[in-house]
Amino acid sequence: MSAPVVSVPDTALVYEAILVMQEKGKRHLAVKDAGGRITGLVSNVALLHFDRYSSVVMTREISRAPGVEENRRHPRAAAPPGHRPGGVRGQAA
């Protein structure tokens, strides 16, 4: 892993982590818990092969979203309570 270390919270969705990787030009991300401690590492290969979170699921979630402004304030409001499709927490090594 190169410096500076780029990270995502362990609550990030797979597509959010992929976007961070693309924006920062990284192939690996540190995964941090709520306390800011690094709890794992996730690679672009692991995320891109994560087949349980397909474009179909993402498209469905976007179509169910109430609107852009609501998503900015509450980005996970479209998902049912307790539902975390495609989170990076389960992907971190």
ZIBELUR-V450285 format. One record per backbone hydrogen bond with DSSP energy under -1.0 kcal/mol. CO is the residue of the C=O (numbers start at 1). NH is the residue of the N-H. If there is no record, write none. Layout:
co: (CO & CO)
nh: (NH & NH)
This chain:
co: (6 & 8 & 9 & 12 & 13 & 14 & 15 & 16 & 17 & 18 & 19 & 20 & 21 & 21 & 27 & 29 & 30 & 31 & 31 & 32 & 33 & 37 & 40 & 41 & 42 & 43 & 44 & 45 & 47 & 49 & 54 & 55 & 56 & 57 & 58 & 59 & 60 & 67 & 68 & 69 & 70 & 74 & 76 & 80 & 86 & 88 & 88)
nh: (30 & 32 & 12 & 88 & 17 & 18 & 19 & 20 & 21 & 22 & 23 & 24 & 25 & 26 & 44 & 42 & 8 & 39 & 40 & 10 & 36 & 33 & 31 & 93 & 29 & 47 & 48 & 49 & 50 & 51 & 58 & 59 & 60 & 61 & 62 & 63 & 64 & 71 & 72 & 73 & 74 & 77 & 79 & 83 & 14 & 91 & 92)
